[in-house]
C-alpha cells in the first residue's frame, strides 16, 4: 500500500515427501505417514502482517489469493502449511518488520 510492505505470503510447488525429508534433517520428532497423499502439492504460509494492518481482513484476502495461486496457477491438487513452535516466535520476527 503506497510502496509500503504490509504483509508477506509464500507459496511454492513443493512435494510433501520432499518437504518432510528436509524437515527430518533439521528437526527431530514424530512425523506422520503421509504416503497415501497423491497429486501435486504446494506449500504456502502467511508469514507476516504489519501491526497497522492486522484485523482488517488482509489475512483472509491473502488466503483466498493463495488458493488461486496454488490450485489455479500452479495447478496443484494439495496445499499444506506448518504449525509449530516456530509460530510462538512470530512476535520476535514481527518486531523486526514493525
C-alpha positions in Angstrom: 0.0 0.0 0.0 1.7 3.2 -1.2 5.0 1.4 -1.6 4.8 0.0 2.0 5.1 -3.7 2.6 2.1 -4.6 4.8 2.2 -8.4 4.5 4.3 -11.3 3.2 3.0 -14.5 1.9 4.8 -17.5 0.4 3.5 -20.2 -2.0 5.6 -22.6 -4.0 5.2 -26.0 -5.6 6.9 -28.4 -3.2 6.1 -32.1 -2.8 5.1 -33.2 0.7 7.7 -36.0 0.8 10.5 -33.6 -0.2 9.4 -31.2 2.5 9.2 -33.8 5.2 12.6 -35.2 4.4 14.1 -31.7 4.6 12.3 -31.2 8.0 13.6 -34.5 9.3 17.2 -33.3 8.6 16.7 -30.2 10.7 14.1 -31.3 13.4 13.8 -34.5 15.3 10.4 -35.7 16.3 7.4 -37.7 15.2 6.3 -37.5 11.6 3.0 -38.9 10.4 3.0 -41.4 7.5 1.7 -39.4 4.5 2.5 -42.0 1.8 -1.2 -42.1 0.8 -1.3 -38.5 -0.4 -1.3 -38.4 -4.2 -1.2 -35.5 -6.6 0.9 -32.3 -6.9 1.4 -30.3 -3.7 2.1 -26.7 -2.8 3.4 -25.2 0.4 2.0 -21.9 1.5 2.2 -19.6 4.5 1.0 -16.2 5.5 4.3 -15.2 7.1 3.7 -11.7 8.5 1.1 -8.8 8.5 2.1 -5.3 9.6 0.7 -4.4 13.1 -1.0 -1.4 11.5 -2.9 -3.7 9.1 -3.9 -6.6 11.4 -7.6 -7.1 12.0 -8.5 -5.7 8.5 -9.3 -9.0 6.8 -6.0 -8.9 5.0 -5.1 -12.4 6.1 -8.4 -13.6 4.7 -7.8 -11.9 1.3 -4.3 -13.4 1.2 -5.6 -16.9 2.0 -8.1 -16.5 -0.9 -5.4 -15.4 -3.2 -3.2 -18.4 -2.1 -6.0 -20.8 -3.2 -5.9 -19.2 -6.6 -2.1 -19.4 -6.8 -1.8 -23.0 -5.5 -4.8 -24.5 -7.3 -5.3 -22.4 -10.5 -1.9 -21.0 -11.3 0.4 -23.8 -10.0 -2.2 -26.5 -10.9 -1.7 -28.3 -7.5 -4.2 -30.7 -6.0 -2.9 -30.3 -2.4 -2.0 -27.4 -0.3 -0.2 -27.6 3.1 1.5 -25.5 5.7 3.2 -26.0 9.1 2.2 -25.1 12.6 4.9 -25.5 15.2 6.8 -23.9 18.0 8.2 -21.5 15.4 4.8 -19.8 15.5 5.4 -18.9 19.1 8.5 -17.0 17.9 6.4 -15.0 15.4 6.3 -12.0 17.8 10.1 -11.7 17.6 10.1 -11.9 13.8 7.2 -9.4 13.5 9.1 -7.0 15.7 11.9 -6.8 13.1 9.4 -5.6 10.5 7.2 -3.4 12.6 
